[in-house]
Each structure stands twice: as C-alpha cells, then as structure tokens.
Amino acid sequence: MTAAPHSKPKGGGAVMAQKRPRVSDGTPWQKFELFPTPPWATRAFVEHVLPLVEGNAPALLTAREPFAGLGHMSEVLREYFGDVVASDIFDYGADPSIKIFDFLADDCPACDWVISNPPFEPAAKMLARALSRARRGVAFLLRLPWLESQGRYEGVFATQQRPTLIAPFVERVAMCEGGWDPAGSTATAYAWFVWRLDGDGAVEHRFGPGMFPALLIPPGRKEALTRDSDKKLATRCAPGWVPPSTLKKSGKNQIDFAETWS
C-alpha cells in the first residue's frame, strides 16, 4: 500500500512504531506509507470473508487494488478474480503491471470490488472514493484501532458508510515498512473492513448505526495459506530495506532475503 505524500502522520502510533526512518536514507519512497500485505492475509479474505457477502465466484468478477505498492496484494487477487487492475501513486519499480495512478484525483472505470490495504489516517477519504467506483463492494485491510476515534465514528461508523462486516484476524498479521518479512512479528492487530453494496449502490446493513457483525478469522491461516510461489513476493522490497527478522545489532547489514527461502 502507499499514499500521497504527507508531512506528519496523525494518530498513527502503532504504525510509526514500525517505521525505521533511515532504512533507505530518505530516498523518495519513504514519503509514502509502504507496508506490504503478507500474501496469506489476502487469501484469508478471499477464502474466509468474501463468501459471506459475495454470492458469485470471484473468477467472474473484476477487482481494483488502488494502493498496490510492490504488488503483494494484487498478485494474490489475480489468483482468484477474473480481472485485477493494480495501481499506485508512486512507481516502486517492482511490477510493471502496476499503473501509476492517483486514485483520489484521477478518473477510473468502475469495477466489481475495490480491495486494498490503504494508508491508515486518510482511509475514510479513500473509502468514499472506493464506494463511488465499486459495483459490488469494498474491502480494506486496516489496523483494528481504525474502529476508534470520534471523527471516524461520526464520519463512518454512525452513518450509511458503516461496514457491512468486519473480520479481525485471531493471529497477528506482521507488516513492516518497506517489504514483507515472512519471519516477522508484530503486536498490532488487523482486520478486514467490508462494505457490500446493493443494486442501487447503497451499503447493505443488518443492524443500526454503530452496529455490524464480526467474523473472527481463525488461527493457523498463515501456515495454511502461505504458498511456495510467495517466495518471489518476499524478494520485492524498497531500496535499502532490511528484513527485521534478519537485522543484526548494528542494524546496518543487508542480508539477501531470497537466500532465506532456499
């Protein structure tokens, strides 16, 4: 995922705690929030969450990933959906199929689903845009604390834009700035927030404002849904990135992460 340039993130303590400001000595990619999604977390959405709100097979549907970053999520979506358009505001050079595109500023054609791991703080603004471009639904992978704050309650959760369903992970989804570390760990909780649209483009709800059902994504998904093909995605990273699980005390030595998969 990535976002527009920002000067000082607000209310992002947990995210900021995972950032290492000098990991690439201030190269341009650090102006964006780049926290690649572990592939298994996207498969967990498609296999455990999507069937609860989507009757059609994904192979018959189109999807858009507007904050694709290095392609960790869009590559997995292509395993299931009939057509996937991946885009990002910044060119990380990892995947030529990712279009350079400002999701908020540029026009884009409608699709069945918008599925992404968007920047945390402006996610509500991203949601409004996504709902306007999706025909069937929107799914955002966000830190569970996105449920908090008076602003989001009044702007999202107490309105017609409240989710149809949320699906927190029972096990931790380890993300870090700059790349995906399969051996990484985290204390941060994540959940899929899902908005299912009816035929008129309105979000479907089963309960009143501030209320929505929750599905706990069961443990063991990382082991069950990680595939050998993910090895290639594990080598996609920002310049100068060091996998946290391989850091030495000096914090200065880069280890070729591809070798840890051999």
N, C-alpha and C positions, 0 to 999 in steps of 0.2 A: 504494500500500500504506500501511497505517498499523498502529499497535499501541496497546496500553494505555499509559497514562502511565508514564513512567519518570523516575527522578531522575538516574542517571548510567549511560549505556550501558557495558558491559564488553566489552573486546576488539574494539572497533569502530573501529580507527584509520582504515581506508580510508574507512569511511562518514563518520566525524566530519570527515575532511579535506574532504569535500564540503559540509559544512553551513556556513551563514553565520548565526550566532546572532541577528543583529539585522536579518535580512532583512524581518521584519514587526514589529519592535519588541516581541517577546514576546507576540503575540496567541495565543489558545488553541490554534490548530492546531499550534503548534510543540512542544506536549507529545507529539506523535506523530511516528513516522517516516514521512514522506510523501515517497517517491521514485517518482514516476510512471514506468511502464514505456513505453519507446518502442513504438508500435504494431507496428512491423516485427518486434520481438523476440518478440511473442506469435504473430504469423503464422508466424515461423520454427519455433516449437514445433509448431503445428498441422500445418504442411505438411512438415516435415522429421523431426520426432521422434515425434509421436503415431502415424504409420503403422507404426512399428516395433513398437509394443506394443499397438496397438488395431486389431482387425480390422474393426469396424463403422464405418460412416460417421458422423462427428460429428453430422450433421443428425438422427440417430436417438437421440442421447444428451443427457443433461442435465448441466450443469456449475454449480458454485458458485464465486464469487470472494469469499472472506470478508474480504479486506483491500483493498476496491475503491478507496479513496481518492477520486480525481476521475473514475474510470471509464475510465482509459486502457486497461486490460487487458480489462475486462468488455465494453466496446463492441466490441472486436475479436473476442472469443469469440463474440459474437452473430452475427458473420458466418458462423460455421461450425456451432455447436451448435444443436440444436433448441430448447433452453430454457436460459437462463442466469439464475441468481439472484445478484445483486451485493449485498453488504452491507459495513458498516464500523462500527466502534465510535464514530466521530465523524462529524458531519454537516458536510461541506465546502461544501454548497450548490451543487455543480456539476451534479448529476444526480439528479433526483427519483426515478429508478428504483432508486437505491441505498438499501437499507433500513438503518436504524440497528439494529445487532445486535452483541452481544458473542459472538464465535464460541466462546470458551472457556467462557463462563458460561451461555449460553442454549441451549436445545434447538433443534435444526434438523433438518428432514427429510433423509433420505439422498438422495444424488444419484449419478450415474454417476462424475463426475470432480470433484475439488476442484483448482482451478488458480489459483495466486496468486503474488504477489511479497511474501512475508511479512517481518515485521521480522527482522533477522539473528540477533540474540542468542537470542530465545526461539523460534526456528523449530523446534527439536526438540520443544518442548511443543506448538506449533501442528501439527506433523506427527502426533503421537499422536492429536490430536483429529480431524484430517482423515482419517486412516486409519479411524477409527471411523465416519465419516459417508459415506465413499465406497464405492460398489459395485464400481467397475472400476479406479480408480486415482487417484493424487495426483501433481501436478506443481508443484514450487516453483522459481521463478527466484531464485537466490541467488548471492552473490559466491563465486567459486571457493575462496577460503580457508575456506569452511564445511567443506571436507574436513579442515581442520586441527583440532587440539586433542585432548588425551587424553579429555576429557569426551565430546565428540561421537563419538570412535572407540568408546569403551566403551558409550555410550548409543545409538548409531545404527549405525555402520558395521561393528561386530563382532557385531551382533545380527540378529534376524529383521526388524528395521526398516531394514536397509541397502537402498539403492536397487536397483531392477532395472536402471537405466541412468542414466548422466549424459551430458549433451550440452553441452560448453563451446562458446562462440562463438569462432570464429577472429578475427573483427573485434570491436572494442570496442562495448559497449552503453552509451552515455553516459546516466547518470542523475544528477540533482541534486535537492536538497531544494526542494520547493515547486511544481515544474512540470516540463513536458517541453520541452526545448530541442533542436529538430531539428538545430541547428548546433553543439551542444555536443560536447565531447570528454572523454575520461577515460583514466586509466591503470589502471583497475580492471577485472579480468576477471570475467565472469559465466558461469554455466552453468545449464541446466535439470537438476534432480534429479527423477527419475521413479520412482514406485513403482507397479508393475502388480499388481493383486490377482487371485487366482484365485477360483473359485466359492465357496470357503469363507472368503473374506476375508483370506487369508494373502498376504504379498508374494511374488511369483514371483522366484526367483533361478536363475541359471545357474552360479554359482560359489560358493565357500565364503566364510566371514566375511572382511570386508576386501577382497573382490574383486567387481567388477562391470564390465560392458562400458562403453565410452565411444564416443560419436559426436561427431566434430568438425563443428559446424555451419559450412558453408563460407563463405568471404568473399563479399562482394557482396550479402548478404541485405538490408542497409539500402536500397540502391538499388533492388533488385528488388521489395521488399515494402512500400515506402512508397507510399501512395496519396494522391490529391488529397483524399479525404474526411478525411484525418488533419488537415487544416487546422483543423477545428473543435476537435479534441482539443488542438491546440497552443495554443489560447487559454484552456484551462482551467488555472487556477493558484490558489495560495493568495494571500490578500490581501497586497499589498506585494511580491510576487515579482518579481524582475528576472532575465531570462534571462542566464546567464553570458556567452553569446557577444555580448551587446549592452552589457555593462557598460562604462561609461566609467571613467577613472582615479579620479574622485571616488567612484564606487560608489553614488551617490545618485539618479541619474536613471533613472526608469522609462520604457522605450520600449514603445509599443503593439506587442506581438508579432504581432498579427493583420496589421499593415501589412507585415511582412517576408515574408508569403506572397502579397501581391498582385502 
